[in-house]
C-alpha cells in the first residue's frame, strides 16, 4: 500500500505543476497601485496599458486579467473584457466578481445560440469536477492518502489498541475522500483537455465549412462569442458552436481562453 501511495503522490505532484504556475510571479505592486488609481479616475486606457505590460512581464495572473477586463468592459471592448474575465476564471474558478462581470458582458453580445439541454448527471458531474483546479484536487488526494496510511497504522499497531476503532474508521473515511479527490483530479484534467475554448475578437467573423476562404459560410459571429476549439492548423481552427455545429474560423479572428496555449497574445 505504501508503494501505491508513493506512486500516486509522485504522479499527482508532477501533473499538478502546470496548474499551480499561475499567479506565482512577483508582480510590481507599485505599478499595480498606479494602474488602480488610473482606473478609479476613469482613465481606463492608461490603466489597461499598465496591466497589459505587467502581464507581458510576469505571465498569466488572475488579478491582472480581472483588472484589465474591467478596463476593457468600461471601454465597451467586449471581446477583450470577456476574454479576460474568462481567463480570470480559468486561473481562479472561485472568483465570484469575475463570474458576475462576465455575465454582464455576455448580455451585451449580439449572438445568442443556445446549447441543447444537458442531462442532470452531466450537469452534476461537471459541477463536481470543476469545484476546484487540478492542483487542489491533487493536494487533497495526497493529504488524504497519507492520513489514511497513518490511521491504518494506528489500527494495526498494538501500541494503539485503545484507538483501533478510531483508526479504522479514520482510515476508511480519509481513503474514500482521497479516492474521490483522485477521481476529481482526473475528471478535471480530462475536462480541461477536452473543453478548450476561444473568444471571437473580430467585430465579425464567418464560420466556414472547410479551412478555406472559398468554402461554404455556416454562420456569422460577432465579438465576444465563445467557441469550443477542436483542432488547430496554421491559419485556421476547427470549432464547435453551442448548438453542436462544427466549422472553421480564421486564427486571426479569435484568441484562446487558456493563456498557456502556444501563440496566445
Number of C-alpha atoms within 10 A of each C-alpha: 7 10 8 9 16 13 11 16 18 11 12 20 14 11 15 19 12 12 14 14 14 18 16 11 12 8 16 11 10 9 15 18 12 15 23 19 14 17 20 11 10 13 15 21 16 14 25 23 14 19 24 16 13 19 18 11 13 17 18 22 21 23 18 24 26 25 24 27 30 25 24 22 22 16 13 13 18 26 26 24 27 32 28 27 28 27 23 29 20 19 22 18 17 15 16 11 13 26 16 11 17 23 13 13 21 18 10 11 16 12 15 11 10 10 10 9 8 8 9 9 9 10 11 10 14 15 11 13 22 19 14 16 22 27 22 17 26 26 18 18 28 23 16 21 26 19 18 25 21 15 24 20 16 22 22 15 11 11 10 14 12 11 15 19 14 15 22 17 15 20 23 16 16 21 22 16 17 24 17 15 23 22 16 25 27 16 19 23 21 13 14 16 9 12 13 17 19 22 25 27 23 17 13 14 19 19 26 23 19 18 18 13 14 9 12 14 14 15 14 11 21 21 22 27 25 27 22 21 22 16 11 14 10 7 12 19 24 22 24 18 18 15 11 12 12 19 23 26 26 21 16 13 19 24 22 24 24 19 20 13 11 8 8 11 9
